[in-house]
Amino acid sequence: MSVAQAQSSSTTMPEAPFFGGYSAQSTHYDELLSGPSQIRPAWQKFAESIQRVGKVEFTRRWEQARRMLRENGVTYNVHGDPTGRDRPWELDPLPLILSAKEWDCLSQALVQRARLLNLVLADLYGQQSLVTQGILPPEIIFANPLFMRACHSVPVAHGNYIQFYAAHVAREASGKWQLLADRTQAPSGAGYAVENRILLSRMLPDTYQA
């Protein structure tokens, strides 16, 4: 999903809405609706825009975008899958839209976490105070085959031990964000994000630019 930022006041669904027949579930946080037929403020402009596109035209554009995904050969491999099969990349036709205020809070938290992880690596390949103070058990570091002993005390350009950072996040039923996993080894997610944005910008050019 691509992430957009938007700000607006709450509104009700327009007549014969694009999202007609859709209702919020009370068991989890609903990104689109804050209540019955109440579109969240961040989604208002997007809802109005695709309402003008209409369901028939939206479906046609979505099928065209899926065809482009297949033609571009965008696939992914499930880690640990014994068959090693490549699977087609699944793109959601609707972006995940967050308010600017919410995105600022989330992004600052992720930046803080990335800095913390970088400082942890800097310490493990430097003074190792986290180990000597008992904060990290030495066995989880020195018994790990990925720990590169030969790189201890080796200077790193600009102190950047982490070159790429990604996070898996999800919401609780209350809407609070939770971090599920950190990813620091391979930048494959950046390629999918770029592909998602290219396809969505072609599928809904006016909406995407707005």
Secondary structure, DSSP 4 states (H G I P E B T S, - for coil): --EEEE----EEPPSS-TTTT----TTS--SSEEETTEE-GGGHHHHHHHHHH-HHHHHHHHHHHHHHHHHHT-EEE-TT-TT--EEEPP--SS-EEEEHHHHHHHHHHHHHHHHHHHHHHHHHTTT-HHHHTTSS-HHHHHT-TT--GGGTT---GGG---S--EEEEEE-TTS-EEEEEEE-S-THHHHHHHHHHHHHHHHSHHHHH-
